[in-house]
Amino acid sequence: MKKKHRRAVCKSLIWLIKPFWWLFKAIAMPSAILLMLFLDWEEILETKLKVRPYDPD
């Protein structure tokens, strides 16, 4: 395959895959943000309720 054709095939494959990549990022980003918020919330609760890993109860 000529270099010109390889470059064209590569670019067209990239443009075919790119919308799916953006869709994946659009779905994954809110999940990652929610995960960070829940982890912060868990830490705040542990601090507020004074829960320690070495608690003898």
N, C-alpha and C positions, 0 to 999 in steps of 0.2 A: 504494500500500500504506500502511495506517495505521501510525503510529509504534509502536503497541503490537505490531502484527504483525511489523514490521521487527526490533524488539528480540527477539522470540521466535525468529524465524528465525536471527538472529545468534547468540543463545545456544545454540540447538540445533546449529548448524553447528560452533560452538566445541567443544561436548561430543562431537560426532562425530569431530572431528579430534584432540582431546587424547590419546586412548589411543595413536594412531599416533606422536604427537610424543614421548610418554614411551618408547615402544618404540625410536624412533630414538635418543633420548638414552641409553637403557640399552645400546644397541649401540655408540654412538660414544664414550662416556666411557671404557670400558676401553681402547679403541684409543688414545685421546689420552694416557692414563696410561702405557701401554706405550711410546708414542713418546717421551714425556719421559724415561722410564727408559733407553731405548736411546740417546738423545742424551747423557744424563749418562754412561752407560757408555762411549760413544765418546770423550768428552772425557777421562775417567779413563784410558782406554787410551792415548790420544795423549800424555798427560802422563807416564804410567808408562814408555812406550817411547821417550819423548823424540823424537817425530816432529815436525818443523817443516815449514811450507810452503815455506821457502826452502832446504831441504836440498839440497846439491849432487849427491847421488847420483842 
